[in-house]
Amino acid sequence: MWVNTLRCPEGIEKVFPGPFACYNRLFDPGSQLDSYALIEETLHTYGPFDGAFGFSQGAALIVSYLLERRAAYPDESLPFRFLILCSPVVPLAGNAEYCHRILGCLSRDNESRIRSCQDTQISDLPERARIAMTMLTDILDASTTITQEPRRFYLDRELPDVPCALHPDLCLTRLPVATLHVRGTTDAKALWNCGFLIQSFFDSPKLRVFEHKSGHDIPRSGPEVRQMLCAMEWIIAQSELP
């Protein structure tokens, strides 16, 4: 969800010229649309691309972008033949119609339940809102060491600015893209579960899962790096088949 520039660690600019972008902290629908615009600009300026590789928020963002693009333009081909998704977090919506369907019609009492940030209150929300908010709060709790923000930072807002999760039970769009799903066996349970939910968005038979012994990370050991490389080569080869 990169929309702001970031000062990079010393020495990186000698390898990559920049600019260096950082993730958007707000996670709201407007920020999602800003991120989609950056993807569109990149596709237009530097594309076409055969595939995309994403980690954590990057993986979730590319899934969000493709889902909402597919929903808006179902007859258009997608810009990637394959995806490599490593430890994705929750995919978030930018589409106003989807967000309104999930959160926009809530009563003031239900809006207060969201703002309370309490599981006991969120569990009393109408079904669609409860599914989306539970998925979101599980990931927010699991990633606080990264975001350095409590639930209230994201939930105590006007409803149009509350992050809205794309859940496979609520977003029925599916992606016919060859996909490698990579996850660490010691990742937080909520993040591990999120990987399975994201996997549900894909209906291509060209799918492979690679699990490694790290947590919210990519493989680091030599054998696992080689195994992941083999899995990447396999999914790329599959994407080139009819």
N, C-alpha and C positions, 0 to 999 in steps of 0.2 A: 504494500500500500504506500508506495514511495512517492511523495509529492514535495518533500523538503530536501534541501541540500545538507550534507553532513561533512564535517571536517574528518578526513580519513587518517588512520594511523600513519605515522612517519614511515616513509619508504614505499607505501602502496602506489603513490603517484608515479613512481619510476616504472611500475609494471602496467598499471592501468591509468590512462590520462584523466579520467573523470569526465563530467562532474559526478560526485558521489551522493547518491540519494539515500534517504532513511525512511523507515516505515512511518505511516501516519498514526498518531497516538489516539485519535478520537474514535476510530472504527465506525463512525456514523455513515449513513447512506450517501451523504454528499461527498465524503472523503473517498468512498468506494468509486463514485463516478469520476472523481479526479484521477484516481489510479487507473481506471479503465481508459480515460483519455490519454494517459501516458503510454499505456500499452498500444493503443491505436496509433499514436504518433510514432512509436518505435517500429511497429509493423510497417507503417507507411514509409518511414525514412530508411530503415535498414533491412526490411524483409524482401522477399518472402523467407520464412524459416521452415525447416523440416519438422522441428519439434521444440519443446520447451522443458527446462529443468528448473524445478522450484523446491525450496526448503522452507518449512514452517509457514510463516505468513506468505511467503512467495508462492508456495505450492497451493495454499488456500485461495490466494488471490487469482491465480490463473484458472482454477476451477470455477470460482465465482464468475469471472469474466466470460468464460466459455458457456456456462449455464445460462447466463442472462442474455448473451448474444444469441445462443441457440433458440431460446424462448422467443426472442424478438424477431429473429429472421430464420425460421425453421427450414426454409428452402435453400439457404446459402451454405456453401461448404465452410468448414471450420479452418482457421489459419494454421493448424498444426496437424501432422499425421501421427505424432506420438507425444506422450508426456511422461516425464520421470518426476514423481511426486514423493518427496522425502519428508516424513514427519509433519504432515499438514495439520494446521490448527483449524478452527471453525471457519467455514466459508460464509461470507457476509453479503447481504443484498445491497445493491444500489438502486434497484428498480422500485420506483415509488408505488406502483400498483401492488407489487408483492408485499412491500412493507405495510401498506394500508390494509391489505387483506388480513395480515397477521396481527398488527398492532393498532391500526388506525381507527378501528371502531370500538375500542375498549371504553368502558364507562370510567367515570372519575374514580370510583372505588378500585377498579382493576388497575388504573394508572397508578394509584397510590400503592397497590400491592407491588408493582414493579419498582417503584421508588423506594420502597422499604428495604429492598435488597435481601429480604429474608426468604429462605427456602420454604418455610411454612406458608408464607403469603403467596409466593410464586406458584406453589403447588395448587392453589385455589383459582388460578387464572383459567379462562376458557381454553379448551384443548389446544387449538393452534398456537395461541400465545404461550401456553405452558410448555409445549414441545420446543418452540424456538428459544424461549428464555432459559429453559433448563440446559439445553445444549450450550448456549452462550455462557451461562454462569459457571458451568463445569470447567470450561476452558479458561475463563477469566481467573478462576481460583487456582488452576494448575499452572498458570503463567505469570503469577504475580511477581516472582523473582526476576522476570524479564521486564514486565511493564512497569513495575514499581507503583502500581495503582490498585486501590481497592475496588470492589464492585461498584461502590457509590459513584466513582468517577464516571462510569459508563451508564449507569441505570438511573441516577437521579437527574433526569433531563426531561425536557418536553418530548412527547412521544415521537415526533418526526426525527429527532436526533438520537434516539436510542438505537444501538446496533441491533440488526435483525438477522438472525441466523438463517441460512439456507439449509433446510433439513430435507432428506429424501422423502419423508412422508408428507411434506408440505410443498415442495418444489418437485413436480413430476417430470421435468425435463431430464433426458438422459443423453449421454455423450458417446457417440460411436467412435471412440479414439483408442488406439493401442496405448496401453498404460502400464508402467512399472510403478508399483506401490512399495515404498521402502519405509520400514519402521524399525525402531529399536525396542528390543524386548524389555529393557529396563526403563522405558519412558513412563511418565506419569499415566495412571490408568485412564484419565479423561482424554489425554492426548492419543493414547493407544486406541481407545474406542472411537475417537474422531476419525482416525484413519480408516476404520471399517465403514463408518457412515459415508465418508467421501467415496470409498470404493463402490458403494451402492449407486452412485450417480453414473456409472459407466456400464454400458450394455454390449461392449465389443467383446468377442471371444478372445481377442488378442490382449490378454491381461496376464500379468505375472506379479507375484508378491515376493519381496526379498526381505527377510528379517535378520537383523544383526544384533550383536550383544551389547551395543551401546545404548544410551538413553535418547534424549532429544538431540540427536547429532547424526552425522553421516559416519559410515564405517571408518575406523582408523587403523585397524590391524591389517597387515599385508595380505593374509589369506582372504579376509572379508572384503577388502578393496578389490581383489582380483575376482571374487565371486560376484560382487556388484557390477563390475565391468562386464562380465560375461552376461549378466542379466540385462544390462543396458544394450549390449550388442544384439541380444536376442530380440528385445522389443523393437529396436530400430529396424532389424531385418523383417520382423513381422509386419511393421507398418508399410513396408514397400511391396508386400504381397497384395494381390487383388482382394 
